[in-house]
Structure formats: C-alpha cells, structure tokens
C-alpha cells in the first residue's frame, strides 16, 4: 500500500507536476492520482520510474512510500 502523504510530499518537494510524472511513467494523470490515493496499485515498473523521476535512491525511503503496511 502506498503512503499517500509521503508520496505527495515528495512530489511537492520535487517541484514537478503530476502530469509530467504520469507521462514519464506512461500513465494518465488521472490514473496516477488513483494510484497515489490507493484506488489502484502501482506495478514494479511504475514504482521504479517514479523513483527515477523523483530521485528516490534510498531503499528505506522507497519502502516507506510504496510498501507501507499501515497508512491513514
């Protein structure tokens, strides 16, 4: 399960628009929002692309964002 708040903060801090991130990942902005809000799951390819775009290099940070067990 994605930690929505952490991912939204990372996107905000990056200064990138969600439409740009979605294009890099190969999905629509609407689908990106669904995935961020846990209405649909990210696949491995999408996680890797988002990590590249947002410069998430730490395995711990990646796990906290994309593999959270208990999120609000």
C-alpha positions as CSV (number, residue, x, y, z in Angstrom):
1,X,0.0,0.0,0.0
2,X,1.3,3.4,-0.9
3,X,1.9,6.0,1.8
4,X,-0.1,8.8,0.2
5,X,1.1,11.6,2.4
6,X,4.8,10.8,1.9
7,X,4.5,10.4,-1.8
8,X,2.5,13.7,-2.2
9,X,5.2,15.5,-0.1
10,X,7.9,14.0,-2.3
11,X,6.1,15.2,-5.4
12,X,5.5,18.6,-4.0
13,X,9.2,18.9,-2.8
14,X,10.4,18.0,-6.3
15,X,8.6,20.9,-8.0
16,X,7.4,18.6,-10.8
17,X,3.8,18.5,-12.0
18,X,1.8,15.3,-11.7
19,X,1.2,15.4,-15.4
20,X,4.9,15.3,-16.1
21,X,5.4,12.4,-13.7
22,X,2.5,10.5,-15.2
23,X,3.9,11.0,-18.7
24,X,7.3,9.7,-17.6
25,X,5.6,6.6,-16.1
26,X,3.4,6.1,-19.1
27,X,0.0,6.6,-17.5
28,X,-2.6,9.3,-17.4
29,X,-2.6,12.0,-14.7
30,X,-6.0,10.6,-13.5
31,X,-4.5,7.1,-13.2
32,X,-1.5,8.5,-11.3
33,X,-3.9,10.1,-8.8
34,X,-5.8,6.9,-8.4
35,X,-2.6,5.0,-7.6
36,X,-1.4,7.7,-5.3
37,X,-4.7,7.5,-3.4
38,X,-4.6,3.7,-3.2
39,X,-7.5,3.2,-5.5
40,X,-5.2,1.2,-7.8
41,X,-1.8,-0.3,-7.1
42,X,1.5,0.7,-8.7
43,X,3.3,-2.1,-10.5
44,X,7.0,-2.6,-10.2
45,X,7.9,-0.7,-13.4
46,X,5.8,2.3,-12.3
47,X,7.5,2.3,-8.9
48,X,10.9,2.2,-10.5
49,X,10.1,5.0,-12.9
50,X,8.7,7.2,-10.2
51,X,11.8,6.6,-8.1
52,X,13.9,7.7,-11.0
53,X,11.9,10.8,-11.7
54,X,11.7,11.9,-8.0
55,X,15.3,10.8,-7.4
56,X,14.4,8.3,-4.7
57,X,17.5,6.3,-4.3
58,X,17.2,5.1,-0.7
59,X,15.7,1.6,-0.3
60,X,14.3,2.6,3.1
61,X,12.6,5.7,1.6
62,X,11.2,3.6,-1.3
63,X,9.8,1.0,1.2
64,X,8.3,3.7,3.4
65,X,6.5,5.3,0.4
66,X,5.5,2.3,-1.7
67,X,5.3,-0.6,0.7
68,X,3.7,0.9,3.8
69,X,1.7,-1.6,5.9
70,X,-0.3,0.8,7.9
71,X,-1.2,4.2,6.4
72,X,-4.0,6.7,7.2
